[in-house]
Amino acid sequence: MGMDFTLVSYNILAQDLLENHSYIYKNHKNDALNWSHRLSKLTDELLLLKPHIICLQEVQHDHLDDIKFNLKELNLKCIYKKKTGIRTDGCAIFYNDSKFVLKDFKSVEFYQPNIEKLDRENVGLIVRLSLKENPEEYIIVATTHLLYNPKRQDVRLAQIQVLLAELDHLSFRGLYKDGIPERFPIILTGDFNLKPCSAPYKLLTRGELEYSNLTRLTLEEPFSEDANLVGKQFLPPHLGITDNCQHIDVVGHSYTKPSRLYSSDNNERSGKISPDLVESCPQLFSSGQLTHSLNLNSAYHHVNKTNEKYASTYQDEWITVDYIFYNKKLGTGTDSNLKLLSRYVLPTVSQCIQMGMIPNNRLGSDHLALAVHFFFKTEKVTS
């Protein structure tokens, strides 16, 4: 038994960002850049795909109602998180309330004013959904928009470490098998602003990353002996996030409502992590390696059979920075309930060059939409 559903992830380009960085779009047709045109093209594409879950990035807060209205035929409800500070855009997750029920959510603030790697205003959003026809079955869906700055790979890695810690907590099923926490199926989406060959991507998909001997900001292999390297410590231990990408107060404590850095409702600081708790587990910090146990895989291939790269946006060149990850295996090593059936194909770099710059008269954003069709296997509903 089970059900199939379609999920879309899309950076829709906030109009404020477009206008504040108008020099980027100086060679575009003006009529393709106004919001009413772009909204029409964006919603046309989404309505064509008929998704049951939509994860959007760069959603301008005062355009959210416009988007909801244009998508009303899809019967969607929405959770939204604006970026920290004065930024006007954020992340949104829409879900079809005839198929899913919202059971919990987490707005993820990456901003930490006194930590260099976390002093940016990016955010993430995680929801736990139950199936309408089978309330005992849950799925975790998350989206994020990481820092753009190409020279600060370390910031993106730090943001990912925080996000993985939140996913680790919210995906816990409440049970252990042979001492290993059982998890709900996870889908992680967003604009990660990183390439498939990068260090943060390796952590996401391989579950481990040796970072101590990488260059401090760009996380690359050093080209000289005197290169400035990361060293053993990545995030400071007092933050309470271990090198296993977990909150220290859930480690060994059965994930029982941890007094984490942020509260679950408004993400304000709920008090610092106990220094004694951190000092009692020194082996979990400053190891020179990051790991996680979420078993994430990309739903997309990044090169075709002739080794030509696919692309999702243009950043001085056509590249992929947008992803949909999901866990084929659960924490215990058993198969996930999720099976990937099909995907919305991305164009190759050469096809993008032929297509020309975006937004244009057909496509409403400077990113391309990603969409996947999943089958969710469920147990028989008991009466």
Contacts in CASP RR format, 6 or more apart in sequence:
PFRMAT RR
TARGET T0000
AUTHOR 0000-0000-0000
METHOD contacts of the structure
MODEL  1
MGMDFTLVSYNILAQDLLENHSYIYKNHKNDALNWSHRLSKLTDELLLLK
PHIICLQEVQHDHLDDIKFNLKELNLKCIYKKKTGIRTDGCAIFYNDSKF
VLKDFKSVEFYQPNIEKLDRENVGLIVRLSLKENPEEYIIVATTHLLYNP
KRQDVRLAQIQVLLAELDHLSFRGLYKDGIPERFPIILTGDFNLKPCSAP
YKLLTRGELEYSNLTRLTLEEPFSEDANLVGKQFLPPHLGITDNCQHIDV
VGHSYTKPSRLYSSDNNERSGKISPDLVESCPQLFSSGQLTHSLNLNSAY
HHVNKTNEKYASTYQDEWITVDYIFYNKKLGTGTDSNLKLLSRYVLPTVS
QCIQMGMIPNNRLGSDHLALAVHFFFKTEKVTS
1 377 0 8 1.000
1 378 0 8 1.000
1 379 0 8 1.000
1 380 0 8 1.000
1 381 0 8 1.000
2 134 0 8 1.000
2 375 0 8 1.000
2 376 0 8 1.000
2 377 0 8 1.000
2 378 0 8 1.000
3 99 0 8 1.000
3 131 0 8 1.000
3 133 0 8 1.000
3 375 0 8 1.000
3 376 0 8 1.000
3 378 0 8 1.000
4 341 0 8 1.000
4 373 0 8 1.000
4 374 0 8 1.000
4 375 0 8 1.000
4 376 0 8 1.000
5 51 0 8 1.000
5 52 0 8 1.000
5 53 0 8 1.000
5 96 0 8 1.000
5 99 0 8 1.000
5 373 0 8 1.000
5 374 0 8 1.000
5 376 0 8 1.000
6 49 0 8 1.000
6 50 0 8 1.000
6 51 0 8 1.000
6 52 0 8 1.000
6 53 0 8 1.000
6 371 0 8 1.000
6 372 0 8 1.000
6 373 0 8 1.000
6 374 0 8 1.000
7 51 0 8 1.000
7 52 0 8 1.000
7 53 0 8 1.000
7 54 0 8 1.000
7 55 0 8 1.000
7 141 0 8 1.000
7 187 0 8 1.000
7 189 0 8 1.000
7 324 0 8 1.000
7 371 0 8 1.000
7 372 0 8 1.000
7 374 0 8 1.000
8 46 0 8 1.000
8 49 0 8 1.000
8 51 0 8 1.000
8 53 0 8 1.000
8 54 0 8 1.000
8 55 0 8 1.000
8 344 0 8 1.000
8 369 0 8 1.000
8 370 0 8 1.000
8 371 0 8 1.000
9 54 0 8 1.000
9 55 0 8 1.000
9 56 0 8 1.000
9 57 0 8 1.000
9 143 0 8 1.000
9 189 0 8 1.000
9 190 0 8 1.000
9 322 0 8 1.000
9 323 0 8 1.000
9 324 0 8 1.000
9 369 0 8 1.000
9 370 0 8 1.000
9 371 0 8 1.000
10 42 0 8 1.000
10 46 0 8 1.000
10 54 0 8 1.000
10 55 0 8 1.000
10 56 0 8 1.000
10 57 0 8 1.000
10 365 0 8 1.000
10 367 0 8 1.000
10 369 0 8 1.000
10 370 0 8 1.000
11 56 0 8 1.000
11 57 0 8 1.000
11 58 0 8 1.000
11 145 0 8 1.000
11 190 0 8 1.000
11 191 0 8 1.000
11 313 0 8 1.000
11 322 0 8 1.000
11 365 0 8 1.000
11 366 0 8 1.000
11 367 0 8 1.000
12 38 0 8 1.000
12 42 0 8 1.000
12 56 0 8 1.000
12 57 0 8 1.000
12 58 0 8 1.000
12 59 0 8 1.000
12 67 0 8 1.000
12 364 0 8 1.000
12 365 0 8 1.000
12 367 0 8 1.000
13 38 0 8 1.000
13 58 0 8 1.000
13 359 0 8 1.000
13 364 0 8 1.000
13 365 0 8 1.000
13 366 0 8 1.000
13 367 0 8 1.000
14 58 0 8 1.000
14 59 0 8 1.000
14 60 0 8 1.000
14 63 0 8 1.000
14 88 0 8 1.000
14 89 0 8 1.000
14 90 0 8 1.000
15 35 0 8 1.000
15 38 0 8 1.000
15 60 0 8 1.000
15 63 0 8 1.000
16 60 0 8 1.000
16 88 0 8 1.000
16 89 0 8 1.000
17 58 0 8 1.000
17 89 0 8 1.000
18 25 0 8 1.000
18 33 0 8 1.000
18 366 0 8 1.000
24 366 0 8 1.000
25 33 0 8 1.000
25 359 0 8 1.000
25 366 0 8 1.000
27 357 0 8 1.000
28 357 0 8 1.000
28 359 0 8 1.000
28 360 0 8 1.000
29 360 0 8 1.000
29 361 0 8 1.000
31 37 0 8 1.000
31 361 0 8 1.000
32 38 0 8 1.000
32 359 0 8 1.000
32 360 0 8 1.000
32 361 0 8 1.000
32 364 0 8 1.000
33 359 0 8 1.000
35 63 0 8 1.000
37 361 0 8 1.000
37 364 0 8 1.000
38 359 0 8 1.000
38 364 0 8 1.000
38 365 0 8 1.000
39 63 0 8 1.000
39 66 0 8 1.000
39 67 0 8 1.000
39 70 0 8 1.000
40 70 0 8 1.000
41 359 0 8 1.000
41 361 0 8 1.000
41 362 0 8 1.000
41 363 0 8 1.000
41 364 0 8 1.000
42 67 0 8 1.000
42 364 0 8 1.000
42 365 0 8 1.000
43 67 0 8 1.000
43 70 0 8 1.000
43 71 0 8 1.000
45 363 0 8 1.000
45 364 0 8 1.000
45 369 0 8 1.000
46 54 0 8 1.000
46 71 0 8 1.000
46 74 0 8 1.000
46 369 0 8 1.000
47 71 0 8 1.000
47 73 0 8 1.000
47 74 0 8 1.000
49 344 0 8 1.000
49 369 0 8 1.000
49 371 0 8 1.000
50 74 0 8 1.000
51 74 0 8 1.000
51 94 0 8 1.000
51 371 0 8 1.000
52 74 0 8 1.000
52 95 0 8 1.000
52 96 0 8 1.000
52 99 0 8 1.000
52 100 0 8 1.000
53 93 0 8 1.000
53 94 0 8 1.000
53 95 0 8 1.000
53 96 0 8 1.000
53 100 0 8 1.000
53 129 0 8 1.000
53 141 0 8 1.000
53 187 0 8 1.000
54 71 0 8 1.000
54 76 0 8 1.000
54 92 0 8 1.000
54 93 0 8 1.000
54 94 0 8 1.000
54 95 0 8 1.000
55 91 0 8 1.000
55 92 0 8 1.000
55 93 0 8 1.000
55 94 0 8 1.000
55 141 0 8 1.000
55 142 0 8 1.000
55 143 0 8 1.000
55 189 0 8 1.000
55 190 0 8 1.000
56 67 0 8 1.000
56 91 0 8 1.000
56 92 0 8 1.000
56 93 0 8 1.000
56 94 0 8 1.000
56 143 0 8 1.000
57 90 0 8 1.000
57 91 0 8 1.000
57 143 0 8 1.000
57 144 0 8 1.000
57 145 0 8 1.000
57 190 0 8 1.000
57 191 0 8 1.000
58 89 0 8 1.000
58 90 0 8 1.000
58 145 0 8 1.000
58 191 0 8 1.000
59 67 0 8 1.000
59 80 0 8 1.000
59 89 0 8 1.000
59 90 0 8 1.000
59 91 0 8 1.000
59 92 0 8 1.000
60 88 0 8 1.000
60 89 0 8 1.000
60 90 0 8 1.000
61 80 0 8 1.000
61 82 0 8 1.000
61 88 0 8 1.000
61 89 0 8 1.000
61 90 0 8 1.000
62 88 0 8 1.000
64 78 0 8 1.000
64 80 0 8 1.000
64 92 0 8 1.000
67 92 0 8 1.000
68 76 0 8 1.000
68 78 0 8 1.000
71 94 0 8 1.000
74 94 0 8 1.000
74 96 0 8 1.000
75 96 0 8 1.000
75 97 0 8 1.000
75 98 0 8 1.000
76 94 0 8 1.000
76 95 0 8 1.000
76 96 0 8 1.000
76 97 0 8 1.000
77 94 0 8 1.000
77 95 0 8 1.000
77 97 0 8 1.000
77 102 0 8 1.000
78 92 0 8 1.000
78 93 0 8 1.000
78 94 0 8 1.000
78 95 0 8 1.000
79 92 0 8 1.000
79 93 0 8 1.000
79 102 0 8 1.000
79 105 0 8 1.000
79 125 0 8 1.000
79 127 0 8 1.000
80 90 0 8 1.000
80 91 0 8 1.000
80 92 0 8 1.000
80 125 0 8 1.000
81 90 0 8 1.000
81 91 0 8 1.000
81 92 0 8 1.000
81 107 0 8 1.000
81 108 0 8 1.000
81 123 0 8 1.000
81 124 0 8 1.000
81 125 0 8 1.000
82 88 0 8 1.000
82 89 0 8 1.000
82 90 0 8 1.000
82 123 0 8 1.000
83 89 0 8 1.000
83 90 0 8 1.000
83 121 0 8 1.000
83 122 0 8 1.000
83 123 0 8 1.000
84 109 0 8 1.000
84 110 0 8 1.000
84 111 0 8 1.000
84 121 0 8 1.000
84 122 0 8 1.000
84 123 0 8 1.000
85 121 0 8 1.000
87 121 0 8 1.000
90 123 0 8 1.000
90 145 0 8 1.000
91 123 0 8 1.000
91 124 0 8 1.000
91 125 0 8 1.000
91 143 0 8 1.000
91 144 0 8 1.000
91 145 0 8 1.000
92 125 0 8 1.000
92 143 0 8 1.000
93 125 0 8 1.000
93 127 0 8 1.000
93 141 0 8 1.000
93 143 0 8 1.000
95 102 0 8 1.000
95 127 0 8 1.000
95 129 0 8 1.000
95 141 0 8 1.000
97 132 0 8 1.000
98 132 0 8 1.000
99 131 0 8 1.000
99 132 0 8 1.000
99 133 0 8 1.000
100 129 0 8 1.000
100 130 0 8 1.000
100 131 0 8 1.000
100 132 0 8 1.000
100 139 0 8 1.000
101 129 0 8 1.000
101 130 0 8 1.000
101 131 0 8 1.000
101 132 0 8 1.000
101 135 0 8 1.000
102 127 0 8 1.000
102 128 0 8 1.000
102 129 0 8 1.000
103 128 0 8 1.000
103 129 0 8 1.000
103 130 0 8 1.000
103 138 0 8 1.000
104 127 0 8 1.000
104 128 0 8 1.000
104 170 0 8 1.000
104 264 0 8 1.000
105 125 0 8 1.000
105 126 0 8 1.000
105 127 0 8 1.000
105 128 0 8 1.000
106 125 0 8 1.000
106 126 0 8 1.000
106 127 0 8 1.000
106 166 0 8 1.000
106 170 0 8 1.000
106 264 0 8 1.000
107 123 0 8 1.000
107 124 0 8 1.000
107 125 0 8 1.000
107 266 0 8 1.000
107 267 0 8 1.000
108 123 0 8 1.000
108 124 0 8 1.000
108 125 0 8 1.000
108 126 0 8 1.000
108 144 0 8 1.000
108 162 0 8 1.000
108 163 0 8 1.000
108 166 0 8 1.000
108 262 0 8 1.000
108 267 0 8 1.000
109 123 0 8 1.000
109 262 0 8 1.000
109 267 0 8 1.000
110 118 0 8 1.000
110 120 0 8 1.000
110 121 0 8 1.000
110 122 0 8 1.000
110 123 0 8 1.000
110 124 0 8 1.000
110 158 0 8 1.000
110 159 0 8 1.000
110 162 0 8 1.000
110 163 0 8 1.000
111 118 0 8 1.000
111 119 0 8 1.000
111 120 0 8 1.000
111 121 0 8 1.000
111 122 0 8 1.000
112 118 0 8 1.000
112 119 0 8 1.000
112 239 0 8 1.000
113 119 0 8 1.000
115 158 0 8 1.000
115 235 0 8 1.000
115 236 0 8 1.000
115 239 0 8 1.000
117 154 0 8 1.000
117 155 0 8 1.000
117 157 0 8 1.000
117 158 0 8 1.000
117 234 0 8 1.000
117 235 0 8 1.000
118 155 0 8 1.000
118 158 0 8 1.000
118 159 0 8 1.000
118 162 0 8 1.000
118 235 0 8 1.000
118 239 0 8 1.000
120 147 0 8 1.000
120 155 0 8 1.000
120 159 0 8 1.000
122 144 0 8 1.000
122 145 0 8 1.000
122 146 0 8 1.000
122 147 0 8 1.000
122 159 0 8 1.000
123 144 0 8 1.000
123 145 0 8 1.000
124 142 0 8 1.000
124 143 0 8 1.000
124 144 0 8 1.000
124 145 0 8 1.000
124 163 0 8 1.000
125 142 0 8 1.000
125 143 0 8 1.000
125 144 0 8 1.000
126 140 0 8 1.000
126 141 0 8 1.000
126 142 0 8 1.000
126 166 0 8 1.000
126 167 0 8 1.000
126 170 0 8 1.000
127 140 0 8 1.000
127 141 0 8 1.000
127 142 0 8 1.000
128 138 0 8 1.000
128 139 0 8 1.000
128 140 0 8 1.000
128 170 0 8 1.000
128 184 0 8 1.000
129 138 0 8 1.000
129 139 0 8 1.000
129 140 0 8 1.000
129 141 0 8 1.000
130 136 0 8 1.000
130 137 0 8 1.000
130 138 0 8 1.000
131 137 0 8 1.000
131 138 0 8 1.000
131 139 0 8 1.000
131 376 0 8 1.000
131 378 0 8 1.000
133 381 0 8 1.000
134 378 0 8 1.000
134 379 0 8 1.000
134 381 0 8 1.000
136 379 0 8 1.000
137 337 0 8 1.000
137 376 0 8 1.000
137 378 0 8 1.000
137 379 0 8 1.000
138 173 0 8 1.000
138 184 0 8 1.000
138 185 0 8 1.000
139 184 0 8 1.000
139 185 0 8 1.000
139 186 0 8 1.000
139 187 0 8 1.000
139 337 0 8 1.000
139 338 0 8 1.000
139 376 0 8 1.000
140 167 0 8 1.000
140 170 0 8 1.000
140 171 0 8 1.000
140 184 0 8 1.000
140 185 0 8 1.000
140 186 0 8 1.000
140 187 0 8 1.000
141 186 0 8 1.000
141 187 0 8 1.000
141 189 0 8 1.000
142 163 0 8 1.000
142 166 0 8 1.000
142 167 0 8 1.000
142 186 0 8 1.000
142 187 0 8 1.000
142 188 0 8 1.000
142 189 0 8 1.000
143 188 0 8 1.000
143 189 0 8 1.000
143 190 0 8 1.000
144 159 0 8 1.000
144 163 0 8 1.000
144 188 0 8 1.000
144 189 0 8 1.000
144 190 0 8 1.000
144 191 0 8 1.000
144 192 0 8 1.000
145 190 0 8 1.000
145 191 0 8 1.000
145 193 0 8 1.000
146 155 0 8 1.000
146 156 0 8 1.000
146 159 0 8 1.000
146 160 0 8 1.000
146 191 0 8 1.000
146 192 0 8 1.000
146 193 0 8 1.000
146 194 0 8 1.000
147 155 0 8 1.000
147 156 0 8 1.000
147 159 0 8 1.000
147 193 0 8 1.000
148 193 0 8 1.000
149 155 0 8 1.000
150 193 0 8 1.000
150 315 0 8 1.000
151 217 0 8 1.000
151 218 0 8 1.000
152 217 0 8 1.000
152 218 0 8 1.000
153 194 0 8 1.000
153 198 0 8 1.000
153 199 0 8 1.000
153 200 0 8 1.000
153 217 0 8 1.000
153 218 0 8 1.000
153 219 0 8 1.000
153 220 0 8 1.000
154 216 0 8 1.000
154 217 0 8 1.000
154 218 0 8 1.000
154 219 0 8 1.000
154 230 0 8 1.000
154 234 0 8 1.000
156 192 0 8 1.000
156 193 0 8 1.000
156 194 0 8 1.000
156 200 0 8 1.000
157 199 0 8 1.000
157 200 0 8 1.000
157 203 0 8 1.000
157 209 0 8 1.000
157 211 0 8 1.000
157 219 0 8 1.000
157 234 0 8 1.000
157 290 0 8 1.000
158 234 0 8 1.000
158 235 0 8 1.000
160 192 0 8 1.000
160 200 0 8 1.000
160 203 0 8 1.000
160 204 0 8 1.000
161 234 0 8 1.000
161 235 0 8 1.000
161 241 0 8 1.000
161 245 0 8 1.000
161 290 0 8 1.000
162 241 0 8 1.000
163 188 0 8 1.000
164 245 0 8 1.000
164 292 0 8 1.000
164 294 0 8 1.000
165 241 0 8 1.000
165 242 0 8 1.000
165 245 0 8 1.000
165 246 0 8 1.000
165 247 0 8 1.000
167 186 0 8 1.000
167 188 0 8 1.000
167 294 0 8 1.000
168 245 0 8 1.000
168 246 0 8 1.000
168 247 0 8 1.000
168 250 0 8 1.000
168 292 0 8 1.000
168 293 0 8 1.000
168 294 0 8 1.000
169 246 0 8 1.000
169 247 0 8 1.000
169 250 0 8 1.000
169 255 0 8 1.000
169 258 0 8 1.000
169 260 0 8 1.000
171 183 0 8 1.000
171 184 0 8 1.000
171 186 0 8 1.000
171 294 0 8 1.000
172 181 0 8 1.000
172 182 0 8 1.000
172 183 0 8 1.000
172 184 0 8 1.000
172 250 0 8 1.000
172 255 0 8 1.000
173 181 0 8 1.000
173 182 0 8 1.000
173 183 0 8 1.000
173 184 0 8 1.000
174 181 0 8 1.000
174 182 0 8 1.000
174 254 0 8 1.000
174 255 0 8 1.000
175 181 0 8 1.000
175 182 0 8 1.000
176 182 0 8 1.000
176 254 0 8 1.000
177 332 0 8 1.000
178 332 0 8 1.000
180 293 0 8 1.000
180 331 0 8 1.000
180 332 0 8 1.000
181 255 0 8 1.000
181 331 0 8 1.000
182 330 0 8 1.000
182 331 0 8 1.000
182 332 0 8 1.000
183 294 0 8 1.000
183 327 0 8 1.000
183 330 0 8 1.000
183 331 0 8 1.000
185 326 0 8 1.000
185 327 0 8 1.000
185 330 0 8 1.000
185 336 0 8 1.000
185 337 0 8 1.000
185 338 0 8 1.000
185 376 0 8 1.000
186 294 0 8 1.000
186 296 0 8 1.000
186 325 0 8 1.000
186 326 0 8 1.000
186 327 0 8 1.000
187 324 0 8 1.000
187 325 0 8 1.000
187 326 0 8 1.000
187 338 0 8 1.000
187 374 0 8 1.000
188 204 0 8 1.000
188 296 0 8 1.000
188 323 0 8 1.000
188 324 0 8 1.000
188 325 0 8 1.000
188 326 0 8 1.000
189 323 0 8 1.000
189 324 0 8 1.000
189 325 0 8 1.000
189 370 0 8 1.000
190 322 0 8 1.000
190 323 0 8 1.000
190 324 0 8 1.000
191 313 0 8 1.000
191 321 0 8 1.000
191 322 0 8 1.000
191 367 0 8 1.000
192 200 0 8 1.000
192 201 0 8 1.000
192 321 0 8 1.000
192 322 0 8 1.000
192 323 0 8 1.000
193 321 0 8 1.000
194 200 0 8 1.000
194 201 0 8 1.000
194 321 0 8 1.000
195 201 0 8 1.000
195 319 0 8 1.000
195 320 0 8 1.000
195 321 0 8 1.000
196 298 0 8 1.000
196 302 0 8 1.000
196 320 0 8 1.000
198 219 0 8 1.000
199 209 0 8 1.000
199 211 0 8 1.000
199 214 0 8 1.000
199 219 0 8 1.000
199 220 0 8 1.000
200 209 0 8 1.000
200 219 0 8 1.000
202 209 0 8 1.000
203 209 0 8 1.000
203 290 0 8 1.000
203 292 0 8 1.000
204 296 0 8 1.000
204 325 0 8 1.000
205 296 0 8 1.000
205 297 0 8 1.000
205 298 0 8 1.000
205 325 0 8 1.000
207 291 0 8 1.000
207 292 0 8 1.000
207 293 0 8 1.000
207 294 0 8 1.000
207 295 0 8 1.000
207 296 0 8 1.000
208 289 0 8 1.000
208 290 0 8 1.000
208 291 0 8 1.000
208 292 0 8 1.000
209 289 0 8 1.000
209 290 0 8 1.000
209 291 0 8 1.000
210 288 0 8 1.000
210 289 0 8 1.000
211 219 0 8 1.000
211 230 0 8 1.000
211 231 0 8 1.000
211 234 0 8 1.000
211 288 0 8 1.000
211 289 0 8 1.000
211 290 0 8 1.000
212 229 0 8 1.000
212 230 0 8 1.000
212 231 0 8 1.000
212 232 0 8 1.000
212 288 0 8 1.000
212 289 0 8 1.000
213 221 0 8 1.000
213 222 0 8 1.000
213 229 0 8 1.000
213 230 0 8 1.000
213 231 0 8 1.000
214 220 0 8 1.000
214 221 0 8 1.000
214 222 0 8 1.000
214 229 0 8 1.000
214 230 0 8 1.000
215 221 0 8 1.000
215 222 0 8 1.000
215 227 0 8 1.000
215 228 0 8 1.000
215 229 0 8 1.000
215 230 0 8 1.000
216 228 0 8 1.000
216 229 0 8 1.000
216 230 0 8 1.000
216 231 0 8 1.000
217 228 0 8 1.000
219 230 0 8 1.000
222 229 0 8 1.000
230 288 0 8 1.000
231 288 0 8 1.000
232 286 0 8 1.000
232 287 0 8 1.000
232 288 0 8 1.000
233 285 0 8 1.000
233 286 0 8 1.000
233 288 0 8 1.000
234 243 0 8 1.000
234 286 0 8 1.000
234 288 0 8 1.000
234 290 0 8 1.000
235 241 0 8 1.000
237 278 0 8 1.000
237 282 0 8 1.000
237 285 0 8 1.000
237 286 0 8 1.000
238 272 0 8 1.000
238 273 0 8 1.000
238 275 0 8 1.000
238 278 0 8 1.000
239 261 0 8 1.000
239 273 0 8 1.000
240 247 0 8 1.000
240 248 0 8 1.000
240 249 0 8 1.000
240 261 0 8 1.000
240 273 0 8 1.000
240 278 0 8 1.000
241 247 0 8 1.000
241 248 0 8 1.000
242 248 0 8 1.000
242 251 0 8 1.000
242 281 0 8 1.000
242 284 0 8 1.000
242 285 0 8 1.000
243 284 0 8 1.000
243 285 0 8 1.000
243 286 0 8 1.000
243 287 0 8 1.000
243 288 0 8 1.000
243 289 0 8 1.000
243 290 0 8 1.000
243 291 0 8 1.000
244 251 0 8 1.000
244 284 0 8 1.000
244 290 0 8 1.000
244 291 0 8 1.000
244 292 0 8 1.000
244 293 0 8 1.000
245 290 0 8 1.000
245 291 0 8 1.000
245 292 0 8 1.000
246 292 0 8 1.000
247 258 0 8 1.000
247 260 0 8 1.000
247 261 0 8 1.000
248 273 0 8 1.000
248 277 0 8 1.000
248 278 0 8 1.000
248 281 0 8 1.000
248 284 0 8 1.000
249 258 0 8 1.000
249 259 0 8 1.000
249 260 0 8 1.000
249 273 0 8 1.000
249 274 0 8 1.000
249 277 0 8 1.000
250 256 0 8 1.000
250 258 0 8 1.000
251 281 0 8 1.000
251 284 0 8 1.000
259 270 0 8 1.000
259 271 0 8 1.000
259 273 0 8 1.000
260 270 0 8 1.000
260 273 0 8 1.000
261 269 0 8 1.000
261 270 0 8 1.000
261 271 0 8 1.000
261 272 0 8 1.000
261 273 0 8 1.000
262 268 0 8 1.000
262 269 0 8 1.000
262 270 0 8 1.000
263 270 0 8 1.000
278 285 0 8 1.000
293 331 0 8 1.000
294 327 0 8 1.000
294 331 0 8 1.000
295 327 0 8 1.000
295 328 0 8 1.000
295 329 0 8 1.000
295 330 0 8 1.000
295 331 0 8 1.000
295 333 0 8 1.000
295 336 0 8 1.000
296 325 0 8 1.000
296 326 0 8 1.000
296 327 0 8 1.000
297 325 0 8 1.000
297 326 0 8 1.000
297 327 0 8 1.000
297 328 0 8 1.000
298 323 0 8 1.000
298 324 0 8 1.000
298 325 0 8 1.000
299 323 0 8 1.000
299 324 0 8 1.000
299 325 0 8 1.000
299 326 0 8 1.000
299 340 0 8 1.000
299 343 0 8 1.000
299 370 0 8 1.000
299 372 0 8 1.000
300 310 0 8 1.000
300 320 0 8 1.000
300 323 0 8 1.000
300 324 0 8 1.000
300 343 0 8 1.000
300 346 0 8 1.000
300 370 0 8 1.000
301 310 0 8 1.000
302 309 0 8 1.000
302 310 0 8 1.000
302 320 0 8 1.000
303 309 0 8 1.000
303 310 0 8 1.000
304 310 0 8 1.000
304 348 0 8 1.000
308 348 0 8 1.000
308 349 0 8 1.000
308 350 0 8 1.000
309 318 0 8 1.000
309 319 0 8 1.000
309 320 0 8 1.000
309 348 0 8 1.000
309 349 0 8 1.000
310 320 0 8 1.000
310 346 0 8 1.000
310 347 0 8 1.000
310 348 0 8 1.000
310 349 0 8 1.000
311 318 0 8 1.000
311 319 0 8 1.000
311 320 0 8 1.000
311 346 0 8 1.000
311 347 0 8 1.000
311 348 0 8 1.000
311 349 0 8 1.000
311 352 0 8 1.000
311 368 0 8 1.000
312 319 0 8 1.000
312 320 0 8 1.000
312 321 0 8 1.000
312 322 0 8 1.000
312 346 0 8 1.000
312 367 0 8 1.000
312 368 0 8 1.000
312 370 0 8 1.000
313 319 0 8 1.000
313 320 0 8 1.000
313 321 0 8 1.000
313 322 0 8 1.000
313 366 0 8 1.000
313 367 0 8 1.000
313 368 0 8 1.000
314 352 0 8 1.000
314 357 0 8 1.000
314 358 0 8 1.000
314 366 0 8 1.000
315 321 0 8 1.000
317 349 0 8 1.000
318 349 0 8 1.000
318 352 0 8 1.000
318 353 0 8 1.000
320 346 0 8 1.000
322 367 0 8 1.000
322 368 0 8 1.000
322 370 0 8 1.000
323 370 0 8 1.000
324 370 0 8 1.000
324 372 0 8 1.000
326 336 0 8 1.000
326 338 0 8 1.000
326 340 0 8 1.000
326 372 0 8 1.000
326 374 0 8 1.000
327 336 0 8 1.000
327 338 0 8 1.000
328 335 0 8 1.000
328 336 0 8 1.000
328 338 0 8 1.000
329 335 0 8 1.000
329 336 0 8 1.000
330 336 0 8 1.000
337 376 0 8 1.000
337 377 0 8 1.000
337 378 0 8 1.000
338 374 0 8 1.000
338 375 0 8 1.000
338 376 0 8 1.000
338 377 0 8 1.000
339 374 0 8 1.000
339 375 0 8 1.000
339 376 0 8 1.000
339 377 0 8 1.000
340 372 0 8 1.000
340 373 0 8 1.000
340 374 0 8 1.000
341 372 0 8 1.000
341 373 0 8 1.000
341 374 0 8 1.000
341 375 0 8 1.000
342 372 0 8 1.000
342 373 0 8 1.000
343 370 0 8 1.000
343 371 0 8 1.000
343 372 0 8 1.000
343 373 0 8 1.000
344 369 0 8 1.000
344 370 0 8 1.000
344 371 0 8 1.000
344 372 0 8 1.000
346 368 0 8 1.000
346 370 0 8 1.000
347 355 0 8 1.000
347 368 0 8 1.000
358 364 0 8 1.000
358 365 0 8 1.000
358 366 0 8 1.000
358 367 0 8 1.000
358 368 0 8 1.000
359 365 0 8 1.000
359 366 0 8 1.000
END
